[in-house]
Each structure stands twice: as C-alpha cells, then as structure tokens.
Amino acid sequence: MDDNGKEKLWEQYAKTKTPELREKIITEYAPLVKLVAGRLSMYLGYNVEYEDLVSYGIFGLIDAIDKFDFNKNVKFETYASLRIRGAILDQIRKMDWIPRSVRQKQRKIDAAMAKLEAENGRPATDEEIAGELDISVDELDIWNGQTKITNVVSLEDFVEQGSEIKMDASHNSQFEQPEKVVEKAELAKMLEKAIDELTEKERSVVLFYYYEDLSLKEISKVLEVSESRVSQLHTKAIQKMKKHMGAYMGLLAD
C-alpha cells in the first residue's frame, strides 16, 4: 500500500474505529515489527528466539495503533517503532534472562574502564582493560561479546527517551510541565555529551545504527570494516556512554 492508501486507511479508522480497519492496519504494519525485532535480534542472538521478539513487538504495534493521534504531525512509523521496541524490551526485562555472571563481568569492565581513565586522563585501550582485569585481550573480546546484550537493552532505553524528546518537542510542548521540559533538555544534553566522548568510528556506529536505522552489514560497508568489528565498536561505544547516562543506564543492578 502506498502512502496515499495508508493515509486514507488512517482517516477511515480515525472516524469509525472498526475492528476490521484495525486489523487491516495491523496487517499493513506487521513488516515494521519484523524489522525492529530483526535489528534487536542481532544483539540478543541465541538468548531469545526471533519469533518471540516478533510476538512481543505485535503487542507494541497494537498499543501504538490504539494510542496514535492521526491529527498530530507525526509519522505513524516513527511513533510505532518506539512502541514496538519498548514492548520487546519490556518483555525481555520481565524475563530477567541475563545471567548473573554476565552482569558481574559488565560491572568489572565498567570499573576497570573508570579506574584507568581516572589514572590516565584518557579512554582506556583494550590492552589496558585486559591487564587491569588480569585476562587476555582475546578473553576480553569474549566478555564484550557476552555483555553487549545488556548494553543494547540499556542504550535502547536511552535512545527511546531521546526519540520521545524529538516527538514531543514537535508539538504541544507548551502544555508540558516545566520540570518535564527541563528533564528532557538535560536528557538530550547528556546524550550529546556522551556521543562526543566517542572515537569517530564509534560515533558513526551509534549514529548509523540508532538514528539512521542501518544494519550491521550496511554499517560495515560504509565504514569498510567487518561486521564483527562493527559489533565491537558498538559495544565499546556503549560502555563509554554509560558513564554519562547515570540512572538512565542503571539496568544492570541486581
């Protein structure tokens, strides 16, 4: 269905709210659920089945359809993507499937990075982090591969809120509570500062993946590196950004 067809479908649904039109909209946007689930599955890997992610995402799509205001100047795809992603991540948190050992490794990496940066006044290298943890660089790569699952859940939360800022700011912001406006401004500033701390390639991976919706394969072609290297850059970027995100990234606590 083209854009005009979708617009007419939404106009009809806004007037009648019939179950038949609602079902048509669900069917029309089902591929969006698969797209969002597919992007998340690249990082969640074997821990969660792709089909399960899609089923979680369908609930987010239905929620988006029920709450979407057609008269506001926001694309449904943009709004629905946030709801779908949020529904998937909410279900993953409820499952509490991240092993304690993985959480412990993540905390050790974070502590080592913070200590080395305080001592050296610059971001730590892989060799320095491995030395601080008394493990090999190869083993550190394995740790990073295991902990990237926890990282993507945390950063998706933060980016999700950042996206909500952009949407809210596009309309009706004058009706928001003052403390909410301040909170959102601080959140946006925090994210900007965190991204500034990254290397050029790390920054590119974050922007391409979370804001341009490119896949790992697409990013690898743009940066002319392997997909595994893109995955490593993503993990390192999130580890650095977590230092600037405070409570918004506090999802690893027991």
C-alpha positions as CSV (number, residue, x, y, z in Angstrom):
1,M,0.0,0.0,0.0
2,D,1.4,3.4,-0.9
3,D,1.4,6.5,1.3
4,N,-1.9,7.8,0.0
5,G,-3.6,4.5,0.6
6,K,-2.2,4.4,4.2
7,E,-3.4,8.0,4.8
8,K,-7.0,7.1,3.6
9,L,-6.9,4.0,5.8
10,W,-6.0,6.1,8.8
11,E,-8.6,8.7,8.0
12,Q,-11.3,6.0,7.9
13,Y,-10.1,4.4,11.1
14,A,-10.0,7.7,12.9
15,K,-13.6,8.2,12.1
16,T,-15.0,4.7,12.7
17,K,-12.5,2.7,14.8
18,T,-13.9,-0.5,13.4
19,P,-12.2,-3.8,14.3
20,E,-12.0,-4.6,10.6
21,L,-10.0,-1.5,9.8
22,R,-7.8,-2.0,12.9
23,E,-7.0,-5.5,11.6
24,K,-6.0,-4.0,8.2
25,I,-3.7,-1.5,9.9
26,I,-2.1,-4.3,12.0
27,T,-1.5,-6.4,8.8
28,E,-0.1,-3.4,6.9
29,Y,2.4,-2.5,9.5
30,A,3.4,-6.1,10.6
31,P,6.6,-5.8,8.5
32,L,7.7,-2.9,10.7
33,V,7.5,-5.3,13.7
34,K,9.7,-7.8,11.9
35,L,12.2,-5.0,11.1
36,V,12.5,-3.8,14.7
37,A,12.7,-7.3,16.0
38,G,15.3,-8.3,13.5
39,R,17.5,-5.4,14.5
40,L,17.3,-6.3,18.1
41,S,17.8,-10.0,17.5
42,M,21.3,-9.2,16.0
43,Y,22.4,-8.3,19.5
44,L,20.2,-10.6,21.6
45,G,21.3,-13.6,19.5
46,Y,20.6,-17.1,20.8
47,N,19.3,-15.8,24.1
48,V,15.8,-15.0,22.7
49,E,14.1,-16.5,19.6
50,Y,13.4,-14.1,16.8
51,E,9.8,-15.3,16.6
52,D,9.3,-14.4,20.3
53,L,10.6,-10.9,19.7
54,V,8.1,-10.5,16.8
55,S,5.2,-11.7,19.1
56,Y,6.3,-9.2,21.8
57,G,6.5,-6.5,19.2
58,I,3.0,-7.1,17.9
59,F,1.7,-6.0,21.3
60,G,3.6,-2.8,20.9
61,L,2.2,-2.2,17.4
62,I,-1.4,-2.7,18.7
63,D,-0.7,-0.3,21.5
64,A,0.7,2.2,19.0
65,I,-2.4,1.9,16.8
66,D,-4.7,2.4,19.8
67,K,-2.9,5.5,21.1
68,F,-1.8,7.1,17.9
69,D,-3.4,10.5,17.1
70,F,-3.7,10.8,13.4
71,N,-4.3,14.6,13.6
72,K,-0.8,15.3,15.0
73,N,2.1,15.9,12.7
74,V,4.0,12.7,13.5
75,K,4.6,9.7,11.1
76,F,3.0,6.6,12.4
77,E,6.1,4.5,11.5
78,T,8.2,6.7,13.8
79,Y,5.8,6.5,16.7
80,A,5.1,2.8,16.2
81,S,8.8,1.9,16.1
82,L,9.2,3.3,19.6
83,R,6.2,1.4,20.9
84,I,7.3,-1.8,19.3
85,R,10.9,-1.6,20.6
86,G,9.6,-0.6,24.0
87,A,7.2,-3.6,24.2
88,I,10.0,-6.0,23.2
89,L,12.5,-4.6,25.7
90,D,9.8,-4.5,28.5
91,Q,9.2,-8.2,28.0
92,I,12.9,-9.0,27.9
93,R,13.3,-7.2,31.3
94,K,10.4,-9.2,32.8
95,M,12.1,-12.4,31.7
96,D,15.3,-11.5,33.6
97,W,17.2,-13.9,31.4
98,I,20.6,-12.1,31.7
99,P,22.9,-14.5,33.7
100,R,24.4,-13.1,37.0
101,S,27.9,-14.0,35.6
102,V,27.3,-11.7,32.6
103,R,26.2,-8.8,34.9
104,Q,29.3,-9.3,37.0
105,K,31.6,-9.2,34.0
106,Q,29.9,-6.0,32.8
107,R,30.4,-4.4,36.2
108,K,34.1,-5.4,36.3
109,I,34.7,-4.0,32.8
110,D,33.0,-0.7,33.8
111,A,35.0,-0.5,37.0
112,A,38.3,-1.1,35.1
113,M,37.5,1.5,32.5
114,A,36.6,4.1,35.1
115,K,39.8,3.4,37.1
116,L,42.1,3.5,34.1
117,E,40.5,6.7,32.8
118,A,40.8,8.4,36.2
119,E,44.5,7.4,36.3
120,N,45.5,8.2,32.7
121,G,43.1,11.0,31.9
122,R,42.0,9.4,28.6
123,P,39.9,6.4,27.5
124,A,41.5,3.1,28.2
125,T,42.7,0.7,25.5
126,D,41.7,-2.9,25.2
127,E,45.1,-4.0,26.3
128,E,45.0,-1.8,29.4
129,I,41.5,-3.0,30.3
130,A,42.6,-6.6,29.9
131,G,45.6,-6.0,32.0
132,E,43.6,-4.5,34.8
133,L,41.2,-7.4,34.7
134,D,44.2,-9.9,34.5
135,I,42.8,-11.5,31.4
136,S,44.0,-11.7,27.8
137,V,42.7,-9.4,25.1
138,D,41.1,-12.3,23.4
139,E,39.2,-13.1,26.6
140,L,38.1,-9.5,26.9
141,D,36.7,-9.8,23.4
142,I,34.7,-12.8,24.6
143,W,33.5,-10.8,27.7
144,N,32.4,-7.9,25.4
145,G,30.5,-10.3,23.2
146,Q,28.6,-11.6,26.2
147,T,27.9,-8.3,27.8
148,K,26.8,-6.5,24.6
149,I,23.3,-8.0,25.2
150,T,22.9,-6.0,28.4
151,N,24.3,-2.9,26.8
152,V,21.9,-2.8,23.9
153,V,18.9,-3.0,26.3
154,S,20.3,-0.1,28.3
155,L,21.1,2.1,25.3
156,E,17.8,1.4,23.5
157,D,16.1,2.7,26.6
158,F,18.1,5.9,26.4
159,V,17.7,6.4,22.7
160,E,14.0,5.6,23.1
161,Q,13.6,8.5,25.5
162,G,15.7,10.7,23.3
163,S,13.4,10.0,20.4
164,E,10.4,10.8,22.6
165,I,12.0,14.2,23.2
166,K,12.1,15.0,19.5
167,M,8.5,13.9,19.0
168,D,7.2,15.8,22.0
169,A,9.1,18.9,21.0
170,S,7.4,18.9,17.6
171,H,4.0,19.8,19.0
172,N,2.2,20.8,22.2
173,S,5.4,21.3,24.1
174,Q,3.9,24.5,25.6
175,F,1.5,22.3,27.6
176,E,4.2,20.2,29.3
177,Q,5.0,20.6,32.9
178,P,8.1,22.8,33.4
179,E,10.0,20.0,35.2
180,K,9.4,17.7,32.3
181,V,10.8,20.2,29.9
182,V,13.9,20.6,32.0
183,E,14.3,16.9,32.4
184,K,14.1,16.3,28.6
185,A,16.6,19.1,27.9
186,E,19.0,17.5,30.4
187,L,18.5,14.1,28.8
188,A,19.2,15.4,25.3
189,K,22.3,17.3,26.6
190,M,23.6,14.1,28.4
191,L,23.2,12.0,25.2
192,E,25.0,14.7,23.2
193,K,27.9,14.8,25.6
194,A,28.2,11.0,25.8
195,I,28.4,10.8,22.0
196,D,31.1,13.5,21.9
197,E,33.3,11.3,24.0
198,L,33.4,8.5,21.4
199,T,36.0,8.0,18.7
200,E,35.0,8.9,15.2
201,K,34.2,5.3,14.2
202,E,32.3,4.6,17.5
203,R,30.3,7.7,17.0
204,S,29.5,6.7,13.4
205,V,28.3,3.2,14.5
206,V,25.9,4.7,17.2
207,L,24.5,7.3,14.8
208,F,24.1,4.9,11.9
209,Y,22.6,2.1,14.0
210,Y,20.3,4.1,16.3
211,Y,19.4,7.1,14.2
212,E,19.8,6.1,10.6
213,D,18.4,2.5,11.1
214,L,21.3,0.9,9.2
215,S,22.0,-2.8,9.8
216,L,25.4,-4.1,10.9
217,K,26.1,-5.3,7.4
218,E,25.2,-1.8,5.9
219,I,27.4,-0.1,8.5
220,S,30.3,-2.4,7.8
221,K,30.1,-1.4,4.1
222,V,30.0,2.3,4.9
223,L,33.0,2.1,7.3
224,E,34.8,-0.5,5.2
225,V,35.3,-2.9,8.2
226,S,33.9,-6.3,9.1
227,E,30.6,-6.9,10.8
228,S,32.3,-8.3,13.8
229,R,34.4,-5.1,14.0
230,V,31.2,-3.0,13.9
231,S,29.8,-5.1,16.7
232,Q,33.0,-4.5,18.8
233,L,32.8,-0.7,18.1
234,H,29.2,-0.7,19.2
235,T,30.0,-2.5,22.5
236,K,32.9,-0.1,23.3
237,A,30.8,2.9,22.4
238,I,28.0,1.9,24.8
239,Q,30.5,1.1,27.6
240,K,31.9,4.6,27.3
241,M,28.5,6.3,27.0
242,K,27.2,4.6,30.2
243,K,29.4,6.8,32.3
244,H,27.5,9.9,31.2
245,M,24.0,8.4,31.4
246,G,23.7,7.9,35.2
247,A,20.4,6.5,36.3
248,Y,19.1,6.1,32.8
249,M,21.6,3.3,32.2
250,G,21.2,1.6,35.6
251,L,19.6,-1.5,34.3
252,L,22.5,-3.9,35.3
253,A,22.0,-3.6,39.0
254,D,20.8,-6.7,40.8
